[in-house]
Amino acid sequence: MLEIKEQPAAPAGPEPAAFEGWKAKDLLDTDTLSTANIETIMETAEAMREVRARPVGKVATLRGATVATLFYEQSTRTRASFEVAAKALGADVVNLSASGSSVEKGESLIDTVRTLEAIGTGVIVIRHKSSGAPYLAAANTSASIINGGDGTHAHPTQALLDLFTMRRHVGSLQGRKVVIVGDILHSRVARSNVWTLLASGARVVLAGPPTLLPRTLALSGELGGCEVTADFDDAIAGADVVMALRIQKERQEGGLIPSLREYIRGYQLNAT
C-alpha cells in the first residue's frame, strides 16, 4: 500500500527586525532608500543566499501571494531572476509581456496594472521603455510596484544586486574607489548605482567618451557628487572595483562615438 507522507511546511524566510519599520509600498529607485534601508536589504539578501544553498532553497514568506512580471521591453536576466526569486519566497508568478497581451489592442499601462490588481496580484514588477512608467503605475494601484528598469532613468534592483556583489568581494565600500565606465549618459544602471555607492561611502568615478558622459548628475539628498573623466587610464588607477557598461545603442538618437572600434581602443577593460 502506498503511503503518502505529508510534506513539511517550508520555513519562514528571513525577516530582520529593521523591516518592522519599513513603510514604502513600492521600490521605484534607489534614491528613495535610506542607508538603513539599504543595509537591511543587504542583510536579507545574505540570509536568502544561505537559504538558496540548502537542498530545498525555498521559504514560505510570500506563500499565497501572486507576483506579476510586466515587461514592455525584452529581458532575460531580470525577468528570470524575479521569477526565481518570487518562487523561492513561495509566491505564485504570472509572466506578462507587451506582445501577446491586451497591450497590443491598445490597453494602457494603468488599465493593465488595475486589471492585475483586480485578479489578486499583490506585487507587479515593471520594465518599460519610458522613463517614469513605474511611477505612473504606482500612483494608480494599491499593488506594490517594483521598477525592473524604466527607460534611461533607473534600475534599482540591479544596483542593489551590484552593491551586494561588490560587498561580498571587497567588504565595506567605505572609502573604496569604484569606477563605472561606458555609456553613462543612457544607463539606468549607472544612475541607480551611483546613489547606493555614495550612500555606502564609496568614491565614485564615472568614465567614458565625453559624448557619453552626463554634464551634470542630479542626486536627491546630500550625498555629494561623482568624479567624471574621459581619461580611462587615470580613472582606473588605484580602483577597487571597475564596472563596465555596454553601449546602449537602442537608446541613442545619433552616432555619439566614431565607431565601436574607436570606443574599444580607448575604453576596453582587459587583463593588461
Contacts in CASP RR format, 6 or more apart in sequence:
PFRMAT RR
TARGET T0000
AUTHOR 0000-0000-0000
METHOD contacts of the structure
MODEL  1
MLEIKEQPAAPAGPEPAAFEGWKAKDLLDTDTLSTANIETIMETAEAMRE
VRARPVGKVATLRGATVATLFYEQSTRTRASFEVAAKALGADVVNLSASG
SSVEKGESLIDTVRTLEAIGTGVIVIRHKSSGAPYLAAANTSASIINGGD
GTHAHPTQALLDLFTMRRHVGSLQGRKVVIVGDILHSRVARSNVWTLLAS
GARVVLAGPPTLLPRTLALSGELGGCEVTADFDDAIAGADVVMALRIQKE
RQEGGLIPSLREYIRGYQLNAT
9 60 0 8 1.000
10 56 0 8 1.000
10 58 0 8 1.000
10 59 0 8 1.000
10 60 0 8 1.000
10 63 0 8 1.000
10 90 0 8 1.000
11 59 0 8 1.000
11 60 0 8 1.000
12 59 0 8 1.000
12 60 0 8 1.000
12 61 0 8 1.000
13 47 0 8 1.000
13 48 0 8 1.000
13 51 0 8 1.000
13 59 0 8 1.000
13 60 0 8 1.000
13 61 0 8 1.000
13 89 0 8 1.000
14 43 0 8 1.000
14 44 0 8 1.000
14 47 0 8 1.000
14 48 0 8 1.000
14 51 0 8 1.000
14 59 0 8 1.000
15 61 0 8 1.000
16 40 0 8 1.000
16 43 0 8 1.000
16 44 0 8 1.000
16 47 0 8 1.000
18 36 0 8 1.000
18 37 0 8 1.000
18 39 0 8 1.000
18 40 0 8 1.000
18 43 0 8 1.000
19 40 0 8 1.000
19 44 0 8 1.000
22 37 0 8 1.000
22 40 0 8 1.000
24 32 0 8 1.000
24 37 0 8 1.000
25 138 0 8 1.000
25 142 0 8 1.000
25 144 0 8 1.000
25 145 0 8 1.000
26 134 0 8 1.000
26 138 0 8 1.000
26 144 0 8 1.000
26 145 0 8 1.000
26 146 0 8 1.000
26 147 0 8 1.000
27 144 0 8 1.000
27 145 0 8 1.000
27 146 0 8 1.000
27 147 0 8 1.000
27 156 0 8 1.000
27 157 0 8 1.000
28 134 0 8 1.000
28 135 0 8 1.000
28 138 0 8 1.000
28 145 0 8 1.000
28 147 0 8 1.000
28 154 0 8 1.000
28 156 0 8 1.000
29 147 0 8 1.000
29 153 0 8 1.000
29 154 0 8 1.000
29 156 0 8 1.000
29 192 0 8 1.000
29 195 0 8 1.000
30 38 0 8 1.000
30 154 0 8 1.000
30 156 0 8 1.000
30 159 0 8 1.000
30 160 0 8 1.000
30 192 0 8 1.000
30 193 0 8 1.000
30 195 0 8 1.000
30 196 0 8 1.000
30 199 0 8 1.000
31 195 0 8 1.000
31 219 0 8 1.000
31 220 0 8 1.000
31 221 0 8 1.000
33 41 0 8 1.000
33 156 0 8 1.000
33 195 0 8 1.000
33 196 0 8 1.000
33 199 0 8 1.000
35 199 0 8 1.000
35 200 0 8 1.000
38 160 0 8 1.000
38 163 0 8 1.000
38 196 0 8 1.000
38 199 0 8 1.000
38 200 0 8 1.000
41 160 0 8 1.000
42 160 0 8 1.000
42 163 0 8 1.000
42 164 0 8 1.000
42 167 0 8 1.000
45 160 0 8 1.000
45 164 0 8 1.000
46 164 0 8 1.000
48 59 0 8 1.000
48 88 0 8 1.000
51 57 0 8 1.000
51 58 0 8 1.000
51 59 0 8 1.000
51 88 0 8 1.000
52 88 0 8 1.000
57 88 0 8 1.000
58 87 0 8 1.000
58 88 0 8 1.000
58 89 0 8 1.000
58 90 0 8 1.000
59 88 0 8 1.000
59 89 0 8 1.000
59 90 0 8 1.000
60 89 0 8 1.000
60 90 0 8 1.000
61 89 0 8 1.000
61 90 0 8 1.000
62 86 0 8 1.000
62 89 0 8 1.000
62 90 0 8 1.000
62 91 0 8 1.000
63 90 0 8 1.000
63 91 0 8 1.000
64 90 0 8 1.000
64 91 0 8 1.000
64 92 0 8 1.000
65 90 0 8 1.000
65 91 0 8 1.000
65 92 0 8 1.000
65 122 0 8 1.000
65 123 0 8 1.000
66 91 0 8 1.000
66 92 0 8 1.000
66 93 0 8 1.000
66 94 0 8 1.000
66 120 0 8 1.000
66 121 0 8 1.000
66 122 0 8 1.000
66 123 0 8 1.000
67 82 0 8 1.000
67 86 0 8 1.000
67 91 0 8 1.000
67 92 0 8 1.000
67 93 0 8 1.000
67 94 0 8 1.000
67 121 0 8 1.000
67 122 0 8 1.000
67 123 0 8 1.000
67 124 0 8 1.000
67 125 0 8 1.000
68 93 0 8 1.000
68 94 0 8 1.000
68 95 0 8 1.000
68 96 0 8 1.000
68 116 0 8 1.000
68 121 0 8 1.000
68 122 0 8 1.000
68 123 0 8 1.000
68 124 0 8 1.000
68 125 0 8 1.000
69 79 0 8 1.000
69 82 0 8 1.000
69 83 0 8 1.000
69 93 0 8 1.000
69 94 0 8 1.000
69 95 0 8 1.000
69 96 0 8 1.000
69 124 0 8 1.000
69 125 0 8 1.000
69 127 0 8 1.000
70 96 0 8 1.000
70 97 0 8 1.000
70 112 0 8 1.000
70 113 0 8 1.000
70 116 0 8 1.000
70 124 0 8 1.000
70 125 0 8 1.000
70 126 0 8 1.000
70 127 0 8 1.000
71 79 0 8 1.000
71 96 0 8 1.000
71 97 0 8 1.000
71 98 0 8 1.000
71 126 0 8 1.000
71 127 0 8 1.000
72 97 0 8 1.000
72 98 0 8 1.000
72 103 0 8 1.000
72 126 0 8 1.000
72 127 0 8 1.000
72 128 0 8 1.000
72 129 0 8 1.000
72 133 0 8 1.000
73 127 0 8 1.000
73 128 0 8 1.000
73 129 0 8 1.000
75 127 0 8 1.000
78 127 0 8 1.000
78 148 0 8 1.000
78 149 0 8 1.000
78 157 0 8 1.000
78 158 0 8 1.000
79 95 0 8 1.000
79 127 0 8 1.000
82 125 0 8 1.000
82 146 0 8 1.000
82 148 0 8 1.000
82 157 0 8 1.000
83 93 0 8 1.000
83 95 0 8 1.000
86 93 0 8 1.000
86 123 0 8 1.000
87 93 0 8 1.000
91 123 0 8 1.000
94 116 0 8 1.000
94 121 0 8 1.000
96 112 0 8 1.000
96 116 0 8 1.000
98 104 0 8 1.000
101 107 0 8 1.000
101 112 0 8 1.000
102 111 0 8 1.000
102 112 0 8 1.000
102 115 0 8 1.000
103 112 0 8 1.000
107 115 0 8 1.000
109 126 0 8 1.000
109 128 0 8 1.000
109 133 0 8 1.000
109 136 0 8 1.000
109 137 0 8 1.000
110 136 0 8 1.000
110 137 0 8 1.000
110 140 0 8 1.000
113 124 0 8 1.000
113 126 0 8 1.000
113 137 0 8 1.000
113 140 0 8 1.000
113 141 0 8 1.000
113 143 0 8 1.000
113 145 0 8 1.000
114 140 0 8 1.000
114 141 0 8 1.000
116 124 0 8 1.000
116 141 0 8 1.000
116 143 0 8 1.000
117 124 0 8 1.000
117 141 0 8 1.000
117 142 0 8 1.000
117 143 0 8 1.000
121 143 0 8 1.000
122 143 0 8 1.000
122 144 0 8 1.000
123 143 0 8 1.000
123 144 0 8 1.000
123 145 0 8 1.000
123 146 0 8 1.000
124 137 0 8 1.000
124 141 0 8 1.000
124 143 0 8 1.000
124 144 0 8 1.000
124 145 0 8 1.000
124 146 0 8 1.000
125 145 0 8 1.000
125 146 0 8 1.000
125 148 0 8 1.000
126 133 0 8 1.000
126 134 0 8 1.000
126 137 0 8 1.000
126 145 0 8 1.000
126 146 0 8 1.000
126 147 0 8 1.000
126 148 0 8 1.000
126 149 0 8 1.000
126 150 0 8 1.000
127 148 0 8 1.000
127 149 0 8 1.000
127 150 0 8 1.000
128 134 0 8 1.000
128 149 0 8 1.000
128 150 0 8 1.000
128 151 0 8 1.000
129 150 0 8 1.000
129 151 0 8 1.000
130 150 0 8 1.000
130 151 0 8 1.000
131 150 0 8 1.000
131 151 0 8 1.000
131 152 0 8 1.000
131 153 0 8 1.000
131 154 0 8 1.000
132 150 0 8 1.000
132 151 0 8 1.000
132 153 0 8 1.000
133 150 0 8 1.000
133 151 0 8 1.000
134 145 0 8 1.000
134 146 0 8 1.000
134 147 0 8 1.000
134 148 0 8 1.000
134 149 0 8 1.000
134 150 0 8 1.000
137 145 0 8 1.000
138 145 0 8 1.000
146 156 0 8 1.000
146 157 0 8 1.000
147 154 0 8 1.000
147 155 0 8 1.000
147 156 0 8 1.000
147 157 0 8 1.000
148 155 0 8 1.000
148 156 0 8 1.000
148 157 0 8 1.000
148 158 0 8 1.000
149 155 0 8 1.000
149 158 0 8 1.000
149 188 0 8 1.000
150 188 0 8 1.000
151 188 0 8 1.000
151 251 0 8 1.000
152 185 0 8 1.000
152 186 0 8 1.000
152 187 0 8 1.000
152 188 0 8 1.000
152 191 0 8 1.000
152 248 0 8 1.000
152 251 0 8 1.000
153 188 0 8 1.000
153 191 0 8 1.000
154 188 0 8 1.000
154 191 0 8 1.000
154 192 0 8 1.000
155 188 0 8 1.000
155 189 0 8 1.000
155 191 0 8 1.000
155 192 0 8 1.000
156 192 0 8 1.000
158 189 0 8 1.000
158 192 0 8 1.000
158 193 0 8 1.000
159 189 0 8 1.000
159 192 0 8 1.000
159 193 0 8 1.000
159 195 0 8 1.000
159 196 0 8 1.000
160 196 0 8 1.000
162 189 0 8 1.000
162 193 0 8 1.000
162 196 0 8 1.000
162 243 0 8 1.000
163 173 0 8 1.000
163 193 0 8 1.000
163 196 0 8 1.000
163 197 0 8 1.000
163 200 0 8 1.000
166 173 0 8 1.000
166 178 0 8 1.000
166 241 0 8 1.000
167 173 0 8 1.000
169 241 0 8 1.000
170 176 0 8 1.000
170 240 0 8 1.000
170 241 0 8 1.000
172 200 0 8 1.000
173 197 0 8 1.000
173 200 0 8 1.000
173 201 0 8 1.000
173 202 0 8 1.000
174 200 0 8 1.000
174 201 0 8 1.000
174 202 0 8 1.000
175 201 0 8 1.000
175 202 0 8 1.000
175 203 0 8 1.000
176 201 0 8 1.000
176 202 0 8 1.000
176 203 0 8 1.000
176 240 0 8 1.000
176 241 0 8 1.000
177 202 0 8 1.000
177 203 0 8 1.000
177 205 0 8 1.000
177 238 0 8 1.000
177 239 0 8 1.000
177 240 0 8 1.000
177 241 0 8 1.000
178 197 0 8 1.000
178 202 0 8 1.000
178 203 0 8 1.000
178 204 0 8 1.000
178 205 0 8 1.000
178 239 0 8 1.000
178 240 0 8 1.000
178 241 0 8 1.000
178 242 0 8 1.000
178 243 0 8 1.000
179 205 0 8 1.000
179 206 0 8 1.000
179 207 0 8 1.000
179 235 0 8 1.000
179 236 0 8 1.000
179 239 0 8 1.000
179 241 0 8 1.000
179 242 0 8 1.000
179 243 0 8 1.000
180 190 0 8 1.000
180 193 0 8 1.000
180 194 0 8 1.000
180 204 0 8 1.000
180 205 0 8 1.000
180 206 0 8 1.000
180 207 0 8 1.000
180 243 0 8 1.000
180 245 0 8 1.000
181 206 0 8 1.000
181 207 0 8 1.000
181 208 0 8 1.000
181 232 0 8 1.000
181 235 0 8 1.000
181 236 0 8 1.000
181 242 0 8 1.000
181 243 0 8 1.000
181 244 0 8 1.000
181 245 0 8 1.000
181 267 0 8 1.000
181 269 0 8 1.000
182 207 0 8 1.000
182 208 0 8 1.000
182 209 0 8 1.000
182 212 0 8 1.000
182 244 0 8 1.000
182 245 0 8 1.000
182 246 0 8 1.000
182 247 0 8 1.000
182 267 0 8 1.000
183 208 0 8 1.000
183 212 0 8 1.000
183 245 0 8 1.000
183 246 0 8 1.000
183 247 0 8 1.000
183 248 0 8 1.000
183 252 0 8 1.000
184 190 0 8 1.000
184 206 0 8 1.000
184 207 0 8 1.000
184 208 0 8 1.000
184 212 0 8 1.000
184 213 0 8 1.000
184 214 0 8 1.000
184 245 0 8 1.000
185 211 0 8 1.000
185 212 0 8 1.000
185 213 0 8 1.000
185 214 0 8 1.000
185 256 0 8 1.000
186 212 0 8 1.000
186 248 0 8 1.000
186 251 0 8 1.000
186 252 0 8 1.000
187 245 0 8 1.000
187 248 0 8 1.000
189 245 0 8 1.000
190 206 0 8 1.000
190 245 0 8 1.000
191 217 0 8 1.000
193 243 0 8 1.000
194 204 0 8 1.000
194 206 0 8 1.000
194 217 0 8 1.000
194 219 0 8 1.000
194 225 0 8 1.000
194 226 0 8 1.000
195 219 0 8 1.000
195 223 0 8 1.000
197 204 0 8 1.000
198 204 0 8 1.000
198 219 0 8 1.000
198 223 0 8 1.000
198 224 0 8 1.000
198 225 0 8 1.000
198 226 0 8 1.000
199 223 0 8 1.000
203 227 0 8 1.000
204 225 0 8 1.000
204 226 0 8 1.000
204 227 0 8 1.000
205 226 0 8 1.000
205 227 0 8 1.000
205 228 0 8 1.000
205 229 0 8 1.000
205 235 0 8 1.000
205 239 0 8 1.000
206 213 0 8 1.000
206 214 0 8 1.000
206 217 0 8 1.000
206 226 0 8 1.000
206 227 0 8 1.000
206 228 0 8 1.000
206 229 0 8 1.000
207 213 0 8 1.000
207 228 0 8 1.000
207 229 0 8 1.000
207 230 0 8 1.000
207 231 0 8 1.000
207 232 0 8 1.000
207 235 0 8 1.000
207 236 0 8 1.000
207 267 0 8 1.000
208 229 0 8 1.000
208 230 0 8 1.000
208 232 0 8 1.000
208 267 0 8 1.000
209 230 0 8 1.000
209 256 0 8 1.000
209 257 0 8 1.000
209 263 0 8 1.000
209 267 0 8 1.000
210 230 0 8 1.000
211 256 0 8 1.000
211 257 0 8 1.000
212 247 0 8 1.000
212 256 0 8 1.000
212 257 0 8 1.000
213 228 0 8 1.000
213 230 0 8 1.000
214 228 0 8 1.000
217 225 0 8 1.000
217 226 0 8 1.000
217 228 0 8 1.000
219 225 0 8 1.000
227 235 0 8 1.000
229 235 0 8 1.000
232 266 0 8 1.000
232 267 0 8 1.000
236 242 0 8 1.000
236 269 0 8 1.000
242 269 0 8 1.000
244 269 0 8 1.000
247 257 0 8 1.000
247 260 0 8 1.000
247 263 0 8 1.000
257 263 0 8 1.000
END
